[in-house]
Amino acid sequence: MDKTTSNMNMKNVGQRIREARKSKRLSQNELSEMAQISPSHMSDIENGKTSLSLDIFMRLTEALQVSADWLLQTNVPSVAHIQGGEISEILSDCTASETQALIKMLKTMKTTMREAK
């Protein structure tokens, strides 16, 4: 894996850590305390500026109560299942017309992403 890919992966993981932290209504300081790291290190992790050790990664998954698969979101079947569940959860409280509109947007975005490659 080249350095650019590695940096992009760290940014993606950091973004998911931030998303999970916010969904748990935790501040960076609170999460850093739970994970036993400094607030500045927590900020660097969320911003994809630094790599994190396996030990810290495990402490973060435990503190946030999220799976490592969800944070990593690699291209494996179990993660695809998790992502499918996320989509189902998002759609679960939508009306039929909202669901149709979101499906149409997803299809359009998918086509646009593939054409941009």
Jmol script that loads the backbone (N, CA, C; Angstrom):
load data "model"
ATOM      1  N   MET A   1       0.851  -1.172   0.000  1.00  0.00           N
ATOM      2  CA  MET A   1       0.000   0.000   0.000  1.00  0.00           C
ATOM      3  C   MET A   1       0.899   1.238   0.000  1.00  0.00           C
ATOM      4  N   ASP A   2       0.604   2.191  -0.899  1.00  0.00           N
ATOM      5  CA  ASP A   2       1.434   3.388  -0.942  1.00  0.00           C
ATOM      6  C   ASP A   2       1.026   4.383   0.146  1.00  0.00           C
ATOM      7  N   LYS A   3       1.867   5.400   0.332  1.00  0.00           N
ATOM      8  CA  LYS A   3       1.653   6.363   1.418  1.00  0.00           C
ATOM      9  C   LYS A   3       0.352   7.140   1.242  1.00  0.00           C
ATOM     10  N   THR A   4      -0.004   7.477   0.007  1.00  0.00           N
ATOM     11  CA  THR A   4      -1.234   8.226  -0.249  1.00  0.00           C
ATOM     12  C   THR A   4      -2.458   7.408   0.163  1.00  0.00           C
ATOM     13  N   THR A   5      -2.468   6.130  -0.190  1.00  0.00           N
ATOM     14  CA  THR A   5      -3.580   5.252   0.187  1.00  0.00           C
ATOM     15  C   THR A   5      -3.654   5.114   1.700  1.00  0.00           C
ATOM     16  N   SER A   6      -2.499   4.948   2.326  1.00  0.00           N
ATOM     17  CA  SER A   6      -2.459   4.822   3.783  1.00  0.00           C
ATOM     18  C   SER A   6      -3.001   6.079   4.459  1.00  0.00           C
ATOM     19  N   ASN A   7      -2.601   7.254   3.970  1.00  0.00           N
ATOM     20  CA  ASN A   7      -3.102   8.519   4.527  1.00  0.00           C
ATOM     21  C   ASN A   7      -4.604   8.644   4.352  1.00  0.00           C
ATOM     22  N   MET A   8      -5.110   8.240   3.198  1.00  0.00           N
ATOM     23  CA  MET A   8      -6.547   8.307   2.930  1.00  0.00           C
ATOM     24  C   MET A   8      -7.290   7.364   3.867  1.00  0.00           C
ATOM     25  N   ASN A   9      -6.739   6.163   4.083  1.00  0.00           N
ATOM     26  CA  ASN A   9      -7.370   5.214   4.996  1.00  0.00           C
ATOM     27  C   ASN A   9      -7.431   5.784   6.409  1.00  0.00           C
ATOM     28  N   MET A  10      -6.346   6.425   6.862  1.00  0.00           N
ATOM     29  CA  MET A  10      -6.331   7.002   8.207  1.00  0.00           C
ATOM     30  C   MET A  10      -7.354   8.129   8.320  1.00  0.00           C
ATOM     31  N   LYS A  11      -7.505   8.924   7.279  1.00  0.00           N
ATOM     32  CA  LYS A  11      -8.513   9.995   7.300  1.00  0.00           C
ATOM     33  C   LYS A  11      -9.917   9.405   7.388  1.00  0.00           C
ATOM     34  N   ASN A  12     -10.165   8.334   6.635  1.00  0.00           N
ATOM     35  CA  ASN A  12     -11.484   7.691   6.667  1.00  0.00           C
ATOM     36  C   ASN A  12     -11.773   7.096   8.039  1.00  0.00           C
ATOM     37  N   VAL A  13     -10.788   6.424   8.627  1.00  0.00           N
ATOM     38  CA  VAL A  13     -10.966   5.859   9.960  1.00  0.00           C
ATOM     39  C   VAL A  13     -11.205   6.986  10.961  1.00  0.00           C
ATOM     40  N   GLY A  14     -10.426   8.051  10.856  1.00  0.00           N
ATOM     41  CA  GLY A  14     -10.593   9.199  11.749  1.00  0.00           C
ATOM     42  C   GLY A  14     -11.977   9.813  11.653  1.00  0.00           C
ATOM     43  N   GLN A  15     -12.486   9.912  10.435  1.00  0.00           N
ATOM     44  CA  GLN A  15     -13.826  10.464  10.244  1.00  0.00           C
ATOM     45  C   GLN A  15     -14.885   9.576  10.884  1.00  0.00           C
ATOM     46  N   ARG A  16     -14.717   8.262  10.765  1.00  0.00           N
ATOM     47  CA  ARG A  16     -15.693   7.353  11.379  1.00  0.00           C
ATOM     48  C   ARG A  16     -15.596   7.389  12.906  1.00  0.00           C
ATOM     49  N   ILE A  17     -14.381   7.560  13.432  1.00  0.00           N
ATOM     50  CA  ILE A  17     -14.225   7.702  14.882  1.00  0.00           C
ATOM     51  C   ILE A  17     -14.948   8.962  15.345  1.00  0.00           C
ATOM     52  N   ARG A  18     -14.768  10.054  14.625  1.00  0.00           N
ATOM     53  CA  ARG A  18     -15.449  11.310  14.965  1.00  0.00           C
ATOM     54  C   ARG A  18     -16.965  11.132  14.905  1.00  0.00           C
ATOM     55  N   GLU A  19     -17.436  10.486  13.847  1.00  0.00           N
ATOM     56  CA  GLU A  19     -18.876  10.250  13.683  1.00  0.00           C
ATOM     57  C   GLU A  19     -19.429   9.439  14.855  1.00  0.00           C
ATOM     58  N   ALA A  20     -18.716   8.378  15.238  1.00  0.00           N
ATOM     59  CA  ALA A  20     -19.162   7.543  16.359  1.00  0.00           C
ATOM     60  C   ALA A  20     -19.127   8.332  17.664  1.00  0.00           C
ATOM     61  N   ARG A  21     -18.084   9.125  17.844  1.00  0.00           N
ATOM     62  CA  ARG A  21     -17.959   9.938  19.066  1.00  0.00           C
ATOM     63  C   ARG A  21     -19.132  10.909  19.174  1.00  0.00           C
ATOM     64  N   LYS A  22     -19.437  11.574  18.079  1.00  0.00           N
ATOM     65  CA  LYS A  22     -20.534  12.541  18.097  1.00  0.00           C
ATOM     66  C   LYS A  22     -21.879  11.862  18.312  1.00  0.00           C
ATOM     67  N   SER A  23     -22.051  10.675  17.735  1.00  0.00           N
ATOM     68  CA  SER A  23     -23.325   9.977  17.928  1.00  0.00           C
ATOM     69  C   SER A  23     -23.499   9.542  19.376  1.00  0.00           C
ATOM     70  N   LYS A  24     -22.385   9.364  20.091  1.00  0.00           N
ATOM     71  CA  LYS A  24     -22.431   9.016  21.523  1.00  0.00           C
ATOM     72  C   LYS A  24     -22.448  10.273  22.397  1.00  0.00           C
ATOM     73  N   ARG A  25     -22.436  11.433  21.741  1.00  0.00           N
ATOM     74  CA  ARG A  25     -22.440  12.740  22.426  1.00  0.00           C
ATOM     75  C   ARG A  25     -21.270  12.884  23.391  1.00  0.00           C
ATOM     76  N   LEU A  26     -20.103  12.483  22.888  1.00  0.00           N
ATOM     77  CA  LEU A  26     -18.873  12.615  23.664  1.00  0.00           C
ATOM     78  C   LEU A  26     -18.025  13.728  23.075  1.00  0.00           C
ATOM     79  N   SER A  27     -17.350  14.471  23.922  1.00  0.00           N
ATOM     80  CA  SER A  27     -16.376  15.442  23.445  1.00  0.00           C
ATOM     81  C   SER A  27     -15.077  14.704  23.134  1.00  0.00           C
ATOM     82  N   GLN A  28     -14.192  15.357  22.404  1.00  0.00           N
ATOM     83  CA  GLN A  28     -12.881  14.758  22.155  1.00  0.00           C
ATOM     84  C   GLN A  28     -12.157  14.508  23.474  1.00  0.00           C
ATOM     85  N   ASN A  29     -12.268  15.445  24.400  1.00  0.00           N
ATOM     86  CA  ASN A  29     -11.613  15.278  25.702  1.00  0.00           C
ATOM     87  C   ASN A  29     -12.146  14.053  26.434  1.00  0.00           C
ATOM     88  N   GLU A  30     -13.465  13.867  26.423  1.00  0.00           N
ATOM     89  CA  GLU A  30     -14.054  12.713  27.102  1.00  0.00           C
ATOM     90  C   GLU A  30     -13.580  11.403  26.483  1.00  0.00           C
ATOM     91  N   LEU A  31     -13.581  11.351  25.146  1.00  0.00           N
ATOM     92  CA  LEU A  31     -13.132  10.128  24.481  1.00  0.00           C
ATOM     93  C   LEU A  31     -11.645   9.896  24.715  1.00  0.00           C
ATOM     94  N   SER A  32     -10.867  10.948  24.681  1.00  0.00           N
ATOM     95  CA  SER A  32      -9.428  10.774  24.910  1.00  0.00           C
ATOM     96  C   SER A  32      -9.161  10.233  26.313  1.00  0.00           C
ATOM     97  N   GLU A  33      -9.934  10.682  27.293  1.00  0.00           N
ATOM     98  CA  GLU A  33      -9.795  10.153  28.653  1.00  0.00           C
ATOM     99  C   GLU A  33     -10.163   8.674  28.693  1.00  0.00           C
ATOM    100  N   MET A  34     -11.266   8.322  28.034  1.00  0.00           N
ATOM    101  CA  MET A  34     -11.711   6.928  28.027  1.00  0.00           C
ATOM    102  C   MET A  34     -10.676   6.018  27.355  1.00  0.00           C
ATOM    103  N   ALA A  35     -10.023   6.541  26.312  1.00  0.00           N
ATOM    104  CA  ALA A  35      -9.039   5.759  25.563  1.00  0.00           C
ATOM    105  C   ALA A  35      -7.629   5.903  26.130  1.00  0.00           C
ATOM    106  N   GLN A  36      -7.491   6.719  27.154  1.00  0.00           N
ATOM    107  CA  GLN A  36      -6.211   6.941  27.831  1.00  0.00           C
ATOM    108  C   GLN A  36      -5.141   7.483  26.882  1.00  0.00           C
ATOM    109  N   ILE A  37      -5.545   8.500  26.110  1.00  0.00           N
ATOM    110  CA  ILE A  37      -4.604   9.207  25.236  1.00  0.00           C
ATOM    111  C   ILE A  37      -4.811  10.701  25.432  1.00  0.00           C
ATOM    112  N   SER A  38      -3.887  11.489  24.939  1.00  0.00           N
ATOM    113  CA  SER A  38      -4.002  12.937  25.098  1.00  0.00           C
ATOM    114  C   SER A  38      -5.065  13.495  24.155  1.00  0.00           C
ATOM    115  N   PRO A  39      -5.684  14.611  24.532  1.00  0.00           N
ATOM    116  CA  PRO A  39      -6.666  15.236  23.636  1.00  0.00           C
ATOM    117  C   PRO A  39      -6.069  15.615  22.277  1.00  0.00           C
ATOM    118  N   SER A  40      -4.802  16.043  22.265  1.00  0.00           N
ATOM    119  CA  SER A  40      -4.176  16.408  20.987  1.00  0.00           C
ATOM    120  C   SER A  40      -3.987  15.180  20.099  1.00  0.00           C
ATOM    121  N   HIS A  41      -3.642  14.039  20.699  1.00  0.00           N
ATOM    122  CA  HIS A  41      -3.512  12.805  19.922  1.00  0.00           C
ATOM    123  C   HIS A  41      -4.881  12.392  19.377  1.00  0.00           C
ATOM    124  N   MET A  42      -5.930  12.547  20.194  1.00  0.00           N
ATOM    125  CA  MET A  42      -7.290  12.232  19.743  1.00  0.00           C
ATOM    126  C   MET A  42      -7.653  13.088  18.538  1.00  0.00           C
ATOM    127  N   SER A  43      -7.335  14.361  18.602  1.00  0.00           N
ATOM    128  CA  SER A  43      -7.616  15.278  17.494  1.00  0.00           C
ATOM    129  C   SER A  43      -6.854  14.844  16.239  1.00  0.00           C
ATOM    130  N   ASP A  44      -5.578  14.501  16.406  1.00  0.00           N
ATOM    131  CA  ASP A  44      -4.773  14.060  15.257  1.00  0.00           C
ATOM    132  C   ASP A  44      -5.341  12.779  14.641  1.00  0.00           C
ATOM    133  N   ILE A  45      -5.834  11.871  15.471  1.00  0.00           N
ATOM    134  CA  ILE A  45      -6.433  10.631  14.960  1.00  0.00           C
ATOM    135  C   ILE A  45      -7.690  10.954  14.160  1.00  0.00           C
ATOM    136  N   GLU A  46      -8.560  11.776  14.716  1.00  0.00           N
ATOM    137  CA  GLU A  46      -9.813  12.112  14.023  1.00  0.00           C
ATOM    138  C   GLU A  46      -9.567  12.857  12.723  1.00  0.00           C
ATOM    139  N   ASN A  47      -8.486  13.612  12.671  1.00  0.00           N
ATOM    140  CA  ASN A  47      -8.171  14.371  11.460  1.00  0.00           C
ATOM    141  C   ASN A  47      -7.277  13.602  10.497  1.00  0.00           C
ATOM    142  N   GLY A  48      -6.972  12.338  10.822  1.00  0.00           N
ATOM    143  CA  GLY A  48      -6.165  11.500   9.940  1.00  0.00           C
ATOM    144  C   GLY A  48      -4.722  11.943   9.841  1.00  0.00           C
ATOM    145  N   LYS A  49      -4.244  12.681  10.836  1.00  0.00           N
ATOM    146  CA  LYS A  49      -2.875  13.200  10.808  1.00  0.00           C
ATOM    147  C   LYS A  49      -1.857  12.238  11.382  1.00  0.00           C
ATOM    148  N   THR A  50      -2.325  11.195  12.044  1.00  0.00           N
ATOM    149  CA  THR A  50      -1.410  10.248  12.668  1.00  0.00           C
ATOM    150  C   THR A  50      -1.972   8.834  12.596  1.00  0.00           C
ATOM    151  N   SER A  51      -1.090   7.891  12.580  1.00  0.00           N
ATOM    152  CA  SER A  51      -1.498   6.491  12.671  1.00  0.00           C
ATOM    153  C   SER A  51      -1.782   6.175  14.128  1.00  0.00           C
ATOM    154  N   LEU A  52      -2.508   5.109  14.362  1.00  0.00           N
ATOM    155  CA  LEU A  52      -2.759   4.726  15.733  1.00  0.00           C
ATOM    156  C   LEU A  52      -2.366   3.273  15.930  1.00  0.00           C
ATOM    157  N   SER A  53      -1.891   2.982  17.116  1.00  0.00           N
ATOM    158  CA  SER A  53      -1.476   1.616  17.428  1.00  0.00           C
ATOM    159  C   SER A  53      -2.695   0.729  17.576  1.00  0.00           C
ATOM    160  N   LEU A  54      -2.466  -0.565  17.485  1.00  0.00           N
ATOM    161  CA  LEU A  54      -3.549  -1.518  17.672  1.00  0.00           C
ATOM    162  C   LEU A  54      -4.156  -1.377  19.058  1.00  0.00           C
ATOM    163  N   ASP A  55      -3.324  -1.132  20.060  1.00  0.00           N
ATOM    164  CA  ASP A  55      -3.802  -0.960  21.431  1.00  0.00           C
ATOM    165  C   ASP A  55      -4.773   0.219  21.531  1.00  0.00           C
ATOM    166  N   ILE A  56      -4.401   1.350  20.969  1.00  0.00           N
ATOM    167  CA  ILE A  56      -5.275   2.532  21.004  1.00  0.00           C
ATOM    168  C   ILE A  56      -6.534   2.276  20.178  1.00  0.00           C
ATOM    169  N   PHE A  57      -6.379   1.641  19.033  1.00  0.00           N
ATOM    170  CA  PHE A  57      -7.531   1.318  18.189  1.00  0.00           C
ATOM    171  C   PHE A  57      -8.539   0.481  18.972  1.00  0.00           C
ATOM    172  N   MET A  58      -8.053  -0.534  19.687  1.00  0.00           N
ATOM    173  CA  MET A  58      -8.944  -1.385  20.470  1.00  0.00           C
ATOM    174  C   MET A  58      -9.604  -0.603  21.599  1.00  0.00           C
ATOM    175  N   ARG A  59      -8.860   0.294  22.245  1.00  0.00           N
ATOM    176  CA  ARG A  59      -9.459   1.103  23.320  1.00  0.00           C
ATOM    177  C   ARG A  59     -10.550   2.003  22.763  1.00  0.00           C
ATOM    178  N   LEU A  60     -10.346   2.527  21.566  1.00  0.00           N
ATOM    179  CA  LEU A  60     -11.358   3.388  20.954  1.00  0.00           C
ATOM    180  C   LEU A  60     -12.618   2.597  20.583  1.00  0.00           C
ATOM    181  N   THR A  61     -12.441   1.389  20.029  1.00  0.00           N
ATOM    182  CA  THR A  61     -13.626   0.592  19.696  1.00  0.00           C
ATOM    183  C   THR A  61     -14.420   0.266  20.955  1.00  0.00           C
ATOM    184  N   GLU A  62     -13.720  -0.027  22.048  1.00  0.00           N
ATOM    185  CA  GLU A  62     -14.402  -0.333  23.304  1.00  0.00           C
ATOM    186  C   GLU A  62     -15.083   0.903  23.882  1.00  0.00           C
ATOM    187  N   ALA A  63     -14.397   2.029  23.870  1.00  0.00           N
ATOM    188  CA  ALA A  63     -14.969   3.259  24.419  1.00  0.00           C
ATOM    189  C   ALA A  63     -16.196   3.696  23.626  1.00  0.00           C
ATOM    190  N   LEU A  64     -16.134   3.518  22.307  1.00  0.00           N
ATOM    191  CA  LEU A  64     -17.234   3.942  21.441  1.00  0.00           C
ATOM    192  C   LEU A  64     -18.295   2.863  21.261  1.00  0.00           C
ATOM    193  N   GLN A  65     -17.963   1.629  21.674  1.00  0.00           N
ATOM    194  CA  GLN A  65     -18.873   0.495  21.497  1.00  0.00           C
ATOM    195  C   GLN A  65     -19.252   0.316  20.030  1.00  0.00           C
ATOM    196  N   VAL A  66     -18.224   0.332  19.173  1.00  0.00           N
ATOM    197  CA  VAL A  66     -18.406   0.072  17.746  1.00  0.00           C
ATOM    198  C   VAL A  66     -17.455  -1.053  17.351  1.00  0.00           C
ATOM    199  N   SER A  67     -17.782  -1.730  16.276  1.00  0.00           N
ATOM    200  CA  SER A  67     -16.928  -2.824  15.834  1.00  0.00           C
ATOM    201  C   SER A  67     -15.727  -2.278  15.062  1.00  0.00           C
ATOM    202  N   ALA A  68     -14.651  -3.028  15.130  1.00  0.00           N
ATOM    203  CA  ALA A  68     -13.461  -2.681  14.353  1.00  0.00           C
ATOM    204  C   ALA A  68     -13.795  -2.693  12.865  1.00  0.00           C
ATOM    205  N   ASP A  69     -14.645  -3.649  12.450  1.00  0.00           N
ATOM    206  CA  ASP A  69     -15.064  -3.709  11.040  1.00  0.00           C
ATOM    207  C   ASP A  69     -15.698  -2.404  10.597  1.00  0.00           C
ATOM    208  N   TRP A  70     -16.558  -1.864  11.457  1.00  0.00           N
ATOM    209  CA  TRP A  70     -17.254  -0.631  11.089  1.00  0.00           C
ATOM    210  C   TRP A  70     -16.252   0.512  10.952  1.00  0.00           C
ATOM    211  N   LEU A  71     -15.295   0.598  11.868  1.00  0.00           N
ATOM    212  CA  LEU A  71     -14.310   1.675  11.788  1.00  0.00           C
ATOM    213  C   LEU A  71     -13.402   1.527  10.570  1.00  0.00           C
ATOM    214  N   LEU A  72     -13.015   0.306  10.265  1.00  0.00           N
ATOM    215  CA  LEU A  72     -12.092   0.082   9.147  1.00  0.00           C
ATOM    216  C   LEU A  72     -12.806   0.090   7.806  1.00  0.00           C
ATOM    217  N   GLN A  73     -13.996  -0.476   7.759  1.00  0.00           N
ATOM    218  CA  GLN A  73     -14.803  -0.586   6.543  1.00  0.00           C
ATOM    219  C   GLN A  73     -13.982  -1.014   5.332  1.00  0.00           C
ATOM    220  N   THR A  74     -13.287  -2.137   5.502  1.00  0.00           N
ATOM    221  CA  THR A  74     -12.550  -2.709   4.384  1.00  0.00           C
ATOM    222  C   THR A  74     -13.522  -3.410   3.451  1.00  0.00           C
ATOM    223  N   ASN A  75     -13.037  -3.812   2.314  1.00  0.00           N
ATOM    224  CA  ASN A  75     -13.880  -4.412   1.292  1.00  0.00           C
ATOM    225  C   ASN A  75     -13.996  -5.923   1.516  1.00  0.00           C
ATOM    226  N   VAL A  76     -14.761  -6.311   2.548  1.00  0.00           N
ATOM    227  CA  VAL A  76     -15.006  -7.717   2.840  1.00  0.00           C
ATOM    228  C   VAL A  76     -16.507  -7.907   3.068  1.00  0.00           C
ATOM    229  N   PRO A  77     -17.020  -9.119   2.842  1.00  0.00           N
ATOM    230  CA  PRO A  77     -18.472  -9.339   2.941  1.00  0.00           C
ATOM    231  C   PRO A  77     -19.098  -8.916   4.271  1.00  0.00           C
ATOM    232  N   SER A  78     -18.423  -9.155   5.390  1.00  0.00           N
ATOM    233  CA  SER A  78     -19.044  -8.803   6.674  1.00  0.00           C
ATOM    234  C   SER A  78     -19.226  -7.299   6.806  1.00  0.00           C
ATOM    235  N   VAL A  79     -18.318  -6.537   6.220  1.00  0.00           N
ATOM    236  CA  VAL A  79     -18.450  -5.081   6.270  1.00  0.00           C
ATOM    237  C   VAL A  79     -19.570  -4.629   5.341  1.00  0.00           C
ATOM    238  N   ALA A  80     -19.704  -5.281   4.202  1.00  0.00           N
ATOM    239  CA  ALA A  80     -20.808  -4.949   3.295  1.00  0.00           C
ATOM    240  C   ALA A  80     -22.141  -5.172   4.012  1.00  0.00           C
ATOM    241  N   HIS A  81     -22.217  -6.216   4.829  1.00  0.00           N
ATOM    242  CA  HIS A  81     -23.427  -6.488   5.608  1.00  0.00           C
ATOM    243  C   HIS A  81     -23.684  -5.363   6.616  1.00  0.00           C
ATOM    244  N   ILE A  82     -22.626  -4.901   7.281  1.00  0.00           N
ATOM    245  CA  ILE A  82     -22.749  -3.793   8.237  1.00  0.00           C
ATOM    246  C   ILE A  82     -23.240  -2.539   7.519  1.00  0.00           C
ATOM    247  N   GLN A  83     -22.657  -2.258   6.367  1.00  0.00           N
ATOM    248  CA  GLN A  83     -23.049  -1.070   5.618  1.00  0.00           C
ATOM    249  C   GLN A  83     -24.488  -1.172   5.131  1.00  0.00           C
ATOM    250  N   GLY A  84     -24.898  -2.369   4.721  1.00  0.00           N
ATOM    251  CA  GLY A  84     -26.292  -2.574   4.326  1.00  0.00           C
ATOM    252  C   GLY A  84     -27.235  -2.317   5.487  1.00  0.00           C
ATOM    253  N   GLY A  85     -26.811  -2.732   6.677  1.00  0.00           N
ATOM    254  CA  GLY A  85     -27.605  -2.476   7.879  1.00  0.00           C
ATOM    255  C   GLY A  85     -27.719  -0.995   8.171  1.00  0.00           C
ATOM    256  N   GLU A  86     -26.631  -0.262   7.921  1.00  0.00           N
ATOM    257  CA  GLU A  86     -26.668   1.187   8.130  1.00  0.00           C
ATOM    258  C   GLU A  86     -27.675   1.833   7.190  1.00  0.00           C
ATOM    259  N   ILE A  87     -27.669   1.399   5.945  1.00  0.00           N
ATOM    260  CA  ILE A  87     -28.620   1.955   4.974  1.00  0.00           C
ATOM    261  C   ILE A  87     -30.049   1.633   5.408  1.00  0.00           C
ATOM    262  N   SER A  88     -30.270   0.403   5.845  1.00  0.00           N
ATOM    263  CA  SER A  88     -31.609   0.022   6.319  1.00  0.00           C
ATOM    264  C   SER A  88     -32.037   0.874   7.505  1.00  0.00           C
ATOM    265  N   GLU A  89     -31.103   1.121   8.413  1.00  0.00           N
ATOM    266  CA  GLU A  89     -31.412   1.946   9.590  1.00  0.00           C
ATOM    267  C   GLU A  89     -31.777   3.374   9.176  1.00  0.00           C
ATOM    268  N   ILE A  90     -31.048   3.913   8.215  1.00  0.00           N
ATOM    269  CA  ILE A  90     -31.332   5.270   7.740  1.00  0.00           C
ATOM    270  C   ILE A  90     -32.734   5.333   7.130  1.00  0.00           C
ATOM    271  N   LEU A  91     -33.095   4.297   6.390  1.00  0.00           N
ATOM    272  CA  LEU A  91     -34.386   4.289   5.705  1.00  0.00           C
ATOM    273  C   LEU A  91     -35.550   3.869   6.600  1.00  0.00           C
ATOM    274  N   SER A  92     -35.269   3.317   7.763  1.00  0.00           N
ATOM    275  CA  SER A  92     -36.303   2.709   8.600  1.00  0.00           C
ATOM    276  C   SER A  92     -37.436   3.646   9.003  1.00  0.00           C
ATOM    277  N   ASP A  93     -37.167   4.929   9.164  1.00  0.00           N
ATOM    278  CA  ASP A  93     -38.243   5.830   9.592  1.00  0.00           C
ATOM    279  C   ASP A  93     -38.699   6.764   8.469  1.00  0.00           C
ATOM    280  N   CYS A  94     -38.330   6.421   7.240  1.00  0.00           N
ATOM    281  CA  CYS A  94     -38.717   7.257   6.097  1.00  0.00           C
ATOM    282  C   CYS A  94     -40.081   6.859   5.561  1.00  0.00           C
ATOM    283  N   THR A  95     -40.753   7.842   4.991  1.00  0.00           N
ATOM    284  CA  THR A  95     -42.000   7.547   4.288  1.00  0.00           C
ATOM    285  C   THR A  95     -41.641   6.890   2.954  1.00  0.00           C
ATOM    286  N   ALA A  96     -42.627   6.351   2.282  1.00  0.00           N
ATOM    287  CA  ALA A  96     -42.385   5.712   0.988  1.00  0.00           C
ATOM    288  C   ALA A  96     -41.786   6.702  -0.012  1.00  0.00           C
ATOM    289  N   SER A  97     -42.289   7.922  -0.017  1.00  0.00           N
ATOM    290  CA  SER A  97     -41.768   8.907  -0.973  1.00  0.00           C
ATOM    291  C   SER A  97     -40.338   9.328  -0.603  1.00  0.00           C
ATOM    292  N   GLU A  98     -40.039   9.438   0.688  1.00  0.00           N
ATOM    293  CA  GLU A  98     -38.667   9.757   1.109  1.00  0.00           C
ATOM    294  C   GLU A  98     -37.709   8.631   0.712  1.00  0.00           C
ATOM    295  N   THR A  99     -38.147   7.386   0.911  1.00  0.00           N
ATOM    296  CA  THR A  99     -37.320   6.237   0.538  1.00  0.00           C
ATOM    297  C   THR A  99     -37.026   6.252  -0.953  1.00  0.00           C
ATOM    298  N   GLN A 100     -38.049   6.477  -1.772  1.00  0.00           N
ATOM    299  CA  GLN A 100     -37.863   6.511  -3.222  1.00  0.00           C
ATOM    300  C   GLN A 100     -36.909   7.640  -3.624  1.00  0.00           C
ATOM    301  N   ALA A 101     -37.049   8.802  -3.003  1.00  0.00           N
ATOM    302  CA  ALA A 101     -36.178   9.937  -3.322  1.00  0.00           C
ATOM    303  C   ALA A 101     -34.721   9.617  -2.959  1.00  0.00           C
ATOM    304  N   LEU A 102     -34.510   9.002  -1.795  1.00  0.00           N
ATOM    305  CA  LEU A 102     -33.155   8.650  -1.372  1.00  0.00           C
ATOM    306  C   LEU A 102     -32.549   7.584  -2.278  1.00  0.00           C
ATOM    307  N   ILE A 103     -33.339   6.608  -2.687  1.00  0.00           N
ATOM    308  CA  ILE A 103     -32.852   5.573  -3.601  1.00  0.00           C
ATOM    309  C   ILE A 103     -32.443   6.200  -4.932  1.00  0.00           C
ATOM    310  N   LYS A 104     -33.263   7.105  -5.423  1.00  0.00           N
ATOM    311  CA  LYS A 104     -32.950   7.787  -6.685  1.00  0.00           C
ATOM    312  C   LYS A 104     -31.643   8.577  -6.551  1.00  0.00           C
ATOM    313  N   MET A 105     -31.461   9.280  -5.418  1.00  0.00           N
ATOM    314  CA  MET A 105     -30.222  10.036  -5.199  1.00  0.00           C
ATOM    315  C   MET A 105     -29.013   9.112  -5.134  1.00  0.00           C
ATOM    316  N   LEU A 106     -29.167   7.976  -4.437  1.00  0.00           N
ATOM    317  CA  LEU A 106     -28.057   7.022  -4.333  1.00  0.00           C
ATOM    318  C   LEU A 106     -27.663   6.485  -5.707  1.00  0.00           C
ATOM    319  N   LYS A 107     -28.641   6.152  -6.513  1.00  0.00           N
ATOM    320  CA  LYS A 107     -28.351   5.649  -7.856  1.00  0.00           C
ATOM    321  C   LYS A 107     -27.621   6.703  -8.689  1.00  0.00           C
ATOM    322  N   THR A 108     -28.066   7.950  -8.587  1.00  0.00           N
ATOM    323  CA  THR A 108     -27.418   9.039  -9.318  1.00  0.00           C
ATOM    324  C   THR A 108     -25.987   9.241  -8.838  1.00  0.00           C
ATOM    325  N   MET A 109     -25.791   9.239  -7.519  1.00  0.00           N
ATOM    326  CA  MET A 109     -24.443   9.416  -6.963  1.00  0.00           C
ATOM    327  C   MET A 109     -23.531   8.269  -7.367  1.00  0.00           C
ATOM    328  N   LYS A 110     -24.051   7.047  -7.362  1.00  0.00           N
ATOM    329  CA  LYS A 110     -23.257   5.879  -7.758  1.00  0.00           C
ATOM    330  C   LYS A 110     -22.800   6.023  -9.210  1.00  0.00           C
ATOM    331  N   THR A 111     -23.700   6.399 -10.087  1.00  0.00           N
ATOM    332  CA  THR A 111     -23.357   6.582 -11.495  1.00  0.00           C
ATOM    333  C   THR A 111     -22.308   7.675 -11.643  1.00  0.00           C
ATOM    334  N   THR A 112     -22.494   8.786 -10.960  1.00  0.00           N
ATOM    335  CA  THR A 112     -21.541   9.900 -11.033  1.00  0.00           C
ATOM    336  C   THR A 112     -20.171   9.488 -10.530  1.00  0.00           C
ATOM    337  N   MET A 113     -20.110   8.755  -9.415  1.00  0.00           N
ATOM    338  CA  MET A 113     -18.830   8.298  -8.872  1.00  0.00           C
ATOM    339  C   MET A 113     -18.105   7.385  -9.851  1.00  0.00           C
ATOM    340  N   ARG A 114     -18.841   6.479 -10.458  1.00  0.00           N
ATOM    341  CA  ARG A 114     -18.217   5.540 -11.392  1.00  0.00           C
ATOM    342  C   ARG A 114     -17.746   6.224 -12.671  1.00  0.00           C
ATOM    343  N   GLU A 115     -18.483   7.222 -13.120  1.00  0.00           N
ATOM    344  CA  GLU A 115     -18.070   7.964 -14.314  1.00  0.00           C
ATOM    345  C   GLU A 115     -16.843   8.815 -14.039  1.00  0.00           C
ATOM    346  N   ALA A 116     -16.667   9.239 -12.793  1.00  0.00           N
ATOM    347  CA  ALA A 116     -15.537  10.090 -12.429  1.00  0.00           C
ATOM    348  C   ALA A 116     -14.219   9.329 -12.334  1.00  0.00           C
ATOM    349  N   LYS A 117     -14.285   7.993 -12.267  1.00  0.00           N
ATOM    350  CA  LYS A 117     -13.057   7.174 -12.136  1.00  0.00           C
ATOM    351  C   LYS A 117     -12.268   7.136 -13.402  1.00  0.00           C
TER     352      LYS A 117
END
end "model"
wireframe off; spacefill off
backbone 0.3
color backbone group
